[in-house]
Amino acid sequence: MAVSLKLPVGIEDFQEIRRLGFYYVDKTKLIEQLLENWGKVNLFTRPRRFGKTLNMSMLRYFFEIGTDRTLFDGLYISQNKQLCEEYLGKFPVIFLSLKGVDGLTFEKAKAKLVRLLALEAERFDFLKDSDKLTDNEKERYRALTQLYNGKYSMDEDSLEAGLQTLSELLFRHYGQKTIILIDEYDVPLDKAYQHGYYREMTALIRALFGEALKTNSFLQFAVLTGCLRVSKESIFTGLNNFKVLSITDSRFDEQFGFTEKDVRELLKTYHLEDHLEEVKEWYDGYRFGDADIYCPWDVINHVDRLCGEPGAQPQSYWLNTSGNELVKRFIDKANKTTRDEIEGLIAGEAIEKSVRMELTYDEIDNHIDNLWSVLFTTGYLTQTGRTELGAYKLVIPNKEVREVYKLQIQEWFSHTVLSNTGQLTAFWTAVEEGNTESIEKYLNRTLSNSISVFDTKAPETEKENSYHTFLVDLLAGNSDWLVKSNVEAGEGFADIVVETENPDSGIIFELKYSRKAAGLDKACEKAIAQMKDRRYEEYLKNDGRHDLLFYGVAFYKKRCKVIVEEQKEK
């Protein structure tokens, strides 16, 4: 049976989804909860791609005067007749999404903010002719929208007072207080920090929000969303009517992201119930308040792909929407203790950490503990509970995010280990000379100082594959060698074959994983015996290479043992 509902991949406009027949996971209970748990100014902090913008769009269309009331037919909120009668379509609404406020300089970023505010003001162009406004008030409106040489020319005072001014003028026209919705409020601060104008942007945002949210008698209520809870002292100074609803808060915990029930219903709708376990493994695992949450961006994208390609394997959709700079910074700053903790996380273990739920952006890099906090609040880590002392038990939420860490660790390895050409050259020389002592010393030191991605819970064959990749990366850095993996040779497959610059010589590696340190020697001997029994040397001899080195290399955690046997043409 064909499914008529399209999947809203990348669509964040509630009206578009409802009018054009896209699948919608009903989150309208958020409206009821918002009004029942009253807060004058409400801040929701959630990771990116968890439905913040769509929810804000839904709030706008519910409250805004002139809305299409049929958009909510059949949804949860429509059952609350009294609430709909009192609030649906009854308020002027200002809606700004700051996710596009970016620029290499403060002036360019500010220009984008000016344009954003001016375009929102233009939605209410009836104000310039409203008989409810005085000439002076109409002039204040024109100051928000006037153009000069094709660009909005809002002065500093008009910009800083812009939200408050617009809310006041809408109140004068309608006789009804205004609702202000600000999506991704912290993006301009993040971009400003990255590009070096954080103080200037902080001052501007503080003034803009202070005028609109702190002493604005024309405000019904406000809702803000963002990834980080930026400290009150830096942005929300003096704002005493402020309610923060973070990922640790049980209130509203099911309204951002998909619950297990949401995912089961979605998969059932598209006849994909058999894919629940893979969806859970890759995209579940987040804990918001008391709720178990899936990343909606991932689930929607994967289901959409499965509809067109039934055999499609899960992939990292969330990862591909960002540069994951936070994880990179975290790994770059990691000391020996932190590297061990990262390895534990990748192995599925929990790390106990005290978490700061609010930070200024310029505090993030001050200490590694602050980066732990940011990784938690932005979705790169989640929590499975708290200790008696109040620390959070942090874990990597799912397979997709684990891939983020592995990718950044591989990049770190390439930068820190493979770029040390002096030590690498000595290692390659030792390999050519059969110097097992030097080879062992280099491999053990490199393993000890690196962040491994070896999953301690993985089967032995998978662990062996990780060490295989590690050794291949080291060997392949020699541009004079041809390094091949899993080569069909003799009566089997050789792990690694190296054709050196000397046309008469070649090297074969066979790798083993030992369950304990005491078994390393025996594992090496087993590797050598396997190469001989299966006649791996035939591959190199067929190429005219007869001076051969056979390396048996065994690994146990961050320890290795190397033995070598030499075979020369008589």
N, C-alpha and C positions, 0 to 999 in steps of 0.2 A: 504493500500500500504506500503510495507516494505521500510525502510530507509537504503540505502546502506552505508552512511557515518558513520564511527565510531566516538565516542566522545573522544577527547584527554585528558582524565583524568590524570593529573600529567605529561603530556608530554610537555616539554619546548623546544624541538629541532624543529626548523622551517622545516628543510629538512625532518625529519622523518614524521611530520604531512602532508607535501605536497606529499611526495612519497608514503606513505602507505594509503592514502585515508581517512585521518581524517577530521572532520569538522574544518574549519578555518574561524574565524571572521577577515576579511581583515583589517589590520592596516598598510598597506604599504604606506598610505598617509603620515605616519611619515617620510619616506625617503624624499619625496618631500618637506615637511615642514622644515625638518632639513637642507636641502641644500638651500632653499629659505631664511630662517631665520638664516643666517650663524653665527656660533659661533665656535671659535677655540677649546674651551673645553666646553662641555655642560653637565650639571648635572640635571637629572630628579629625583625628590624625589616623591615617591608614597608609599602608604601602601603595606605591603606584600600581595602576591597573587593577584596582579592586572596586571599581564602580563608583568612585566619588563623583565624577563629573556627571554621569548619568543620573545619579540620585539628586544632585543639585538641579539638574534640568527638570527632573520630575517635580521637585519642590516648586520651582518657578511656575510650571504650567498648572500646578494645583492652586496656588494662591493668587496668581496674577489676574487682575481685572481684564475681562474680555476673553478669557481662556475658553477653549472648546471643552465643555464639561463631559462630552462623550468619551474623551480620552481615558477616563477613569472607569468607564462602564465595565463591570465584571471583575474589577480588581478588589483587593481586600478592603481598601478605604471606602469603597462605595457602599459597604454594608453599614457603615456608621453614618446614618442619615442625618443625625443632629449635627455632627461635626462638619459634614459636607455643606449643610445648609448655612452654617455659621461662617465657614472659612473658604469654601471652594469659589474661586474667582472673585474674591472680595477685597484684595489689597493691591496697591501699586508695588511692583517688585523691581529692584535693581539687581542685575546679575552680571558679575564680572568673573571671567576666568583669566587668571594671571599667568597661565602656563606658557604663554608666548612672550612674556616680558623678559627679554634677553638682549644682550649686546656686548660688544667688546669694550665699550666705554659707558660711563654713567649717562652721558648725554644721549647716546643711542637707545639705551634701555628706557630712559625717562621719556623719550619721544614715543616709544611704543606704548608706554603707560598712558601718556596724554591721548594718543589716538584711540586706545581702548576705551578710556573714559568718555571721550567725545562721541564715539560711535554709539555707546550705550545711551548717552544723553540724546542723541539724534532719534532714538526709538520713540522719544516722547516729544516730537517736534510740534505737537499741538500746544505745548506750553508757551511757545512764542506768541500765540494769538489768544491765549486763555483769558477770559474775562474775569477769572478769579485771581489773577496776578496783577500786581501794580507794574507800572512802567519800570521801576527800579528792579523788581524781581525778574521781569522779562530781560532786562539788560544783563543781569547775573546769569540767566540761562544762556544768552547769546555768547557770553564769555567762555562758556564750556564748549561751544561748537564752532566758533568763528575760525575762518581759514585765512592764511596769508601765504601767497605764492604756492597755493595748492597743498599747504601743510597746516595742521591745526596749531594755532598759536596761543594756546592757553598759558597765561602767566603763572608764576609760582604760587601766588596766593589762591588763584582759582583752582589750580590742580590740587593743592593740599586740602582745600575745603570742598572739593568737587562732589564727593559722595554725600556729605552733609547738605550741601546746597541743593543737589538733585532730590534728595529725600524731602527736604523742606518744601520745594516747589511742587512736588507731587502731592504732598499733604495739602498745600494751599488749593490745588486744583480739585482734588477728589474729596477733601475733608476726611481722609483716612490715612493713618500712619503707614509708613513704608517698611517693607521687608527688604533687607539687604543680604544678598548671597554672594560670597567671594570664594571662588574655587581656586585651589592650588596657591594659596596665599604666600607660601614660602619659596616658590620657584624664583621670583626676582632676587631674593636674598641668597639663595644657593648660587645662582649665576653671578651675582655681584661678588660673592666670595671667591669664586673661581677666577674672575677677571680683574680683581683688585680694586673694586670700588664699593666694598661692603659698607663702610661707614656712611657714605653718602646715600646709598639705597636704604639703609636702616633708618636714617633720619627722615627720608621722604615717606616711607611706609608708615613709620610711627606717626607722623603728622596726618597722613591720609586716614588712617584707622582711628586715631585719637579724635579727630573732628567728627567722624561718622558714628563711632561706637560708644564713646565715653560720655559725652555730654549732649547727645542728640535727642532732643525732646520729640522729634518727628519720627523716631524709630519704633516700629512695632517689635521686631526682633531681628537678629542677624544669625546667619550660619556661615561658618568658614570651614574649609577643608584644607588639608596639607599632609605631607609625609612626616614632617618633624614638628614637635612642639617647641617652637623657638621661645626662649625664655621671656617671661613677662616683663622683666626689667628692660629688655632691649626693644620690644615692640609694643607691648600692651600696658605700658606704665600707667598706673592709676585706674585701670579698668577693673572695677570691683564687681561688676555684674557678669563675670566671665566663667563659663562652664566648659571644662576640657573633658572630652570623651575620647580617650586614647585606646590603643589596642588591648590594654589591660582592664578596661572598664567593662563590666557585664551589661551595662545599659547599651542598647542598640547593637549588641554584639553580633546579631545575625543579619543586620541590614546592609553590611558592606561585604561583598564576596558571596560565594555560593555555599549553602549548607549541604550536608549529605543528602537531605531530601530534595533539594533543588537539583542536584546533579543526577540523582536517580530518575527524577521526572523528565529531565532533559534527555537523558540517554534513552529512556523508554519512548519518548515522543519520536525520536529518530531511529528507533529499532536497533539500538546499539548497547543494549543491556550487558552484553558479553564483554564490553570494554571497561566495566567499572573498576576492576582491579588495577589495570594499567593507568587509568585516570587518577586513581587514588595514590598509586605509587609515585607518579610524576608531579601531580598538581595539588594534592591535599597537604595536610600537615600543619597548617597555620592555626594558631590558637588566639582568638579574639575574645577577651572576657572569659565566658564559660562555654563558648561555641567553637566547634571544630569547623574550619573554613577551608574551602578550595579557592584557588586563584581563578576568578571568572574569565579573565582574558585568555588564559591557557585553555580552559575547558571549552569555551566557545570556539576558539581557533582549531582545537583538535577535533571536535565534533564536526565542524565545517569541513575539515580536510577528510575525515573518515567518510562523510557523505559522498564526496567525489572520488575518493580513493580508498576503498574498503580495507585494504591491507596496510594502510599508512601506519608507521610507527610513531610513538610520541617523540616530540622534539621540544627544544627550549624556546618557546614563543616569548615568554616573559624576559628571558635573558637577551633576546635579540632586539628588544625595544630600548635598550640602554647600554651605555658603555661600561656599566658596573664599576665605575671609578672608585666607589667606596671599598669594595673588596680588594681592589688593586692597592689602594693606599694602606689598607689594613695589613695586607701580606708584606708589603714593602717595609712597614714599620715593625713587623713582628720580631721580637727577640727569641732567644732559645726557648724560654718557657711558653711563650705564645705559640711558637711553631708546634710544640708538643700538643698544645691545646687544640690547634687547628687539625692536627692529625687525628686527635680523639673525636672531634666533630665529624670528620669525613668517615670515620669508622662507625658512626652512629651513636657515639657516646654523648652524654650531657656535660656541659661545663657550667659550674656555679659562678655567677657574677652578680654583683650589685649593679643596678641599672639606673642611670640618670634619665628621667623622662623629659627633661627640658634642658636645652643647651643653646648657646649662641653659636653661630657657624664658626666664628673665629676661635671657639674653644675645642672644636672637634679634634683637631690635630695636636692639641696640647699634651694629651696623654693617651696611651693605648686603651685605657679603660673607657674613655669617651667614645672611641671607635666601636668597642663592643656594644655600647648603648645605642649608637646610631644604626649598627647592623641589625639590632633587635627591632627598633622602631620602623625601619624601612623594609622589613620582610626578608632579609638575608639570614636571619635567625628567628626562631620562635621559642616559646616557653612551654615546659611540660609541668610546671608547678613551682613552688617556692620552698626554700629551706626554712628551718625554725628561726633563723636570723634574718629572714626576709630577702635573701638573694634569690635570683631567678635561676632555674635550671634551663639553660639555653641549649637548643639543638638546631641542626640544619633541618628545615621543614620537609624537604622531599628530594627526589632524585634530580629534578631540574636545577634546583639551587645548588645541590652538591656539584653539578657540572660547572656552575659558575666558579666555585672555589678551585676545582681541578684545573680549569682553563687558566685562571690567574696564577695558580701555582706553577703551571708549565711555563707561562710567560716569565715569571720570576726566575725559574730555574735557567731558562735560556739566557736571561740577562745577567744573572749573578755567577752562574757556574760556567756556562759555555763561552762567556766572554773573557774568561781568564785563560788566555791563550798560552801563557807560559807554563802553567800547571798541566794544561791539556796536552801540550806538545811533549812534555816529559812522560805523561801517561801513555801516549801513542808510541813513544820510543820504547818504553818498558814492554808494551804489548808485542812489538816487533822482535825484541830481544829475549822474550820469554822470562822476563824478570818478575816472577810472581810476587815477591816481597813488595816491590814498588807498586805493582798493580793493586794488591790488597790494601796497601796503605792509602793510596789515592781513593779507591772506591769506598773504603770505610769512613774516611774523613768526609768525603762528599755526601755520603748517605747521612752521616751524623749531623752535618751542618745544613742539610736541605729539609724542606717540608715534603714529606712523602705523601703520596696519594694511595698507599697500599691499604686496602680495606681489610682490617683484621678479621672481619666476619665473612669475607669472601672465600669461595672454594680455593684450594691450593693452586689449581690451574690458572685462576684469575690473578692470584698474587704473582705467580710466575710471569704472567703476561706484563704486569706492571714493571717488574724488574727488567724484563726483556726490553720494554720501551726505554727505560732509564739507560741501559747499556748501549742500545742502538743510538740514542741521541748523543752520547759521548763519543762513540766511534765514528759516527757519520760526520762529525765536525771536521774530520781530516779530508780535505779536498783532493788529496792524492790517492785516497782509497775508494774502492767501490764496495759499499756495505749493503748486503742483502739479508732480508729476514725470511724465516720459514721457507727455506729453499729445498725443493725436491732433490734429494741426493741419495745415491745408493738405494737402500731399501727403506727409506723413510724421509723425514724432513729435518734438515739441520736448522737449529735455532737462528744462528747468525753466521754468515760466511763473509769473510773479508778478502778481497783481491787487492793486494798491496801494490805499490808502485813498481816493485821488483817483479818482473813477469815470471820468475821461477818460484816465487813463494806465495803462500796463502795461509789463512787462519780460519779455524772453525771454533765457534763457541757453542757449548751446550749448557743450559741453565737449569738449575734445580732449586726448589724451595724446601727447606728443612723445617720440621715441626719444632725443633729445639736446637739450641746452639751446639750441643754436644754431637749432633748428627751432621754437622757441616762437612767434615772430612769424608764420611761415608757417602754423602750425596755427591761430592765432587768425583769420587771414584766411580760411582754409578754413571755419572755423566760421561766420563772418559770411556767406560766399557760400552755404553750405548753407541757412541760415535764409531767405535771399532766394529762392534757387532753388525751394525747396519751399513758399514762401509761408506760413510759420508764423504771420505776423501776422494771418491771416484769423481765427484762433481768438479773438484779443482784439478785433478789429474787429467781429466778430459780436456781441460783448458791449457794443458802443458805445464801446470804448476806441481812441482814434486817436492819442494822444501816446505814442509807443512808443520804448523803448530796446532795442537788440539788443546783447547782450554775447557776444563770442567770448572764451572763457577756455581757455587751454592750460596743461597741467601737465607738469613733468618732475621726478620725485622730489619734493624739497621746494621747488621753485621754480615760480612761475606768471607768466603774462603775461596782461594783460587789454586788449582794445580794445573800443570801443563805437561804434555808429552810431545816430543819432537819426532818427526818422521822425515828422513832425507832420502833422496834417490841414491842408490848405491852405484 
